[in-house]
Amino acid sequence: MKKLLLIPVLLTMSFCDTANPNKSNMTTIINSECPSDGKCTIQLLKNKSMDKKIDGIGKLFYQLVDSDNKSVIIYEYNRNTEEGLQDGQHKEEIVFEIDNGVFDLKLKDAQLENVKMLFGRHCFCRGQAGFFAVSKGTLNLSQKESHVTFGLDFKVDEVPQLYTKVNATVVK
């Protein structure tokens, strides 16, 4: 009887694992300093592209769309928050897309628009939250069969930032 009960549980668990297409076994190495009061993570979303949009009140945002020739990199910082503390969350992210066929990339300032680079600041900080186009900085990226390595130094004038440099590697 116990064995019969395990079958539906195992089927459900295997379905849940395949239901998340972004879940992967990639290894990430972050060489830049993360603010000490939080956690930094990086993701490489293969075969995705960014569709930049403007909402009804004029704020910038993006949606991920399927793309055979692009991938999206998301670097996030999430501040540790006390349990039960309302409106204490703070997240900053840098998001950009790369062409799967480009192996070396060096961009500066306005050229960052070529990778649709956005900086996101999400917090309870009126007038200083949302997504902002990045147009100041440098991106050096190297893409090989087994990994993507990049160095980014950037600045956004519209809002404060907790970090301005990111150096990371994603091993596929």
C-alpha positions in Angstrom: 0.0 0.0 0.0 2.8 2.4 0.9 4.5 1.8 -2.5 1.3 2.7 -4.3 1.2 6.1 -2.5 4.8 6.8 -3.5 4.1 6.5 -7.2 1.9 9.7 -7.4 4.4 11.6 -5.3 7.4 10.6 -7.4 5.5 11.5 -10.6 4.6 14.9 -9.2 8.2 15.6 -8.2 9.6 14.7 -11.6 6.9 16.9 -13.3 7.8 19.9 -11.1 11.5 19.6 -12.0 10.8 19.7 -15.7 8.1 22.4 -15.4 10.8 25.1 -14.7 12.7 25.6 -18.0 15.1 28.1 -16.4 16.3 25.7 -13.7 19.8 24.4 -14.7 22.9 22.9 -13.4 25.1 25.9 -14.2 27.9 26.9 -11.9 28.5 30.6 -11.1 31.6 32.4 -9.9 31.2 36.0 -8.7 34.6 37.6 -8.3 33.3 41.1 -7.4 32.5 42.3 -3.9 28.9 41.9 -2.8 27.5 44.3 -0.2 28.0 42.5 3.2 24.3 42.8 4.3 22.9 40.6 1.5 23.4 38.0 -1.1 24.5 38.3 -4.8 23.5 35.8 -7.5 23.9 35.5 -11.2 21.8 33.7 -13.8 22.3 32.9 -17.5 19.0 32.3 -19.3 19.8 30.5 -22.5 17.7 31.2 -25.6 15.9 34.2 -24.1 15.8 37.8 -25.2 14.7 41.0 -23.5 11.7 42.9 -24.8 12.0 46.5 -23.3 8.7 48.2 -22.7 7.1 51.3 -21.1 4.1 50.9 -18.8 1.1 53.2 -18.6 2.8 55.7 -16.3 5.9 55.9 -18.3 8.1 53.5 -16.4 10.6 51.2 -18.1 10.4 47.4 -17.7 11.2 44.3 -19.6 9.8 40.9 -20.5 11.7 37.8 -21.4 10.8 36.2 -24.7 12.1 33.0 -26.4 15.0 33.5 -28.8 17.2 30.9 -30.5 20.1 33.3 -30.9 20.2 35.3 -27.6 20.7 34.8 -23.9 20.0 37.0 -20.9 22.3 37.6 -17.9 20.8 38.7 -14.6 23.0 39.7 -11.7 21.0 40.4 -8.5 21.8 41.7 -5.0 19.1 40.9 -2.4 19.5 42.6 1.1 18.9 40.3 4.1 15.7 41.4 5.8 14.4 40.7 9.3 11.5 38.4 9.4 8.2 40.2 10.0 9.7 43.5 8.9 7.3 45.1 6.3 8.7 47.1 3.4 12.3 46.2 4.4 13.2 44.4 1.2 15.8 45.9 -1.2 16.9 44.3 -4.4 19.2 45.7 -7.1 19.8 44.0 -10.4 21.6 44.4 -13.7 20.1 42.7 -16.7 21.4 42.5 -20.3 21.2 40.2 -23.3 24.0 38.8 -25.4 24.1 37.2 -28.8 24.9 33.5 -28.5 27.2 33.8 -31.6 29.4 36.6 -30.2 32.5 35.4 -28.5 34.2 38.7 -27.4 32.4 41.9 -26.7 33.7 45.3 -25.6 31.1 48.1 -25.1 31.4 51.5 -23.7 28.8 54.1 -22.6 26.0 54.5 -25.3 27.1 51.2 -26.9 25.6 49.4 -23.8 22.2 50.0 -25.5 23.3 47.2 -28.0 22.8 44.7 -25.1 19.6 46.4 -23.8 21.3 46.9 -20.4 19.0 47.8 -17.5 19.6 48.5 -13.8 16.7 47.7 -11.5 16.3 49.1 -8.0 13.3 47.5 -6.1 12.6 48.8 -2.6 10.3 51.0 -0.6 12.0 54.1 -1.7 9.5 56.5 -3.4 10.7 58.0 -6.6 13.9 55.9 -6.6 12.7 52.5 -7.7 12.2 50.8 -11.0 14.3 50.0 -14.1 16.7 52.5 -15.7 18.6 52.3 -18.9 22.4 52.0 -18.4 24.3 54.4 -20.7 27.5 55.0 -18.7 30.1 52.3 -18.2 32.1 49.5 -19.8 31.3 45.9 -20.5 34.0 43.3 -21.4 32.6 39.9 -22.1 34.1 36.7 -23.3 32.0 33.7 -24.3 33.4 30.2 -24.9 31.8 26.9 -25.3 31.7 26.1 -21.6 31.5 29.5 -20.0 30.6 33.2 -20.1 32.9 35.7 -18.3 32.3 39.4 -18.0 33.5 42.5 -16.2 31.1 45.4 -15.9 31.7 48.9 -14.5 28.6 51.1 -14.7 26.9 54.1 -13.3 23.2 55.2 -13.3 22.6 58.9 -12.5 18.8 58.6 -11.7 19.1 56.6 -8.5 21.7 55.5 -5.8 23.5 52.2 -6.4 24.9 49.8 -3.8 27.4 48.4 -6.3 28.9 49.7 -9.6 31.2 46.8 -10.5 30.5 43.2 -11.4 33.0 40.5 -12.4 31.5 37.1 -12.8 31.7 33.8 -14.7 28.9 31.4 -15.5 30.0 27.8 -16.4 27.4 26.2 -18.6 
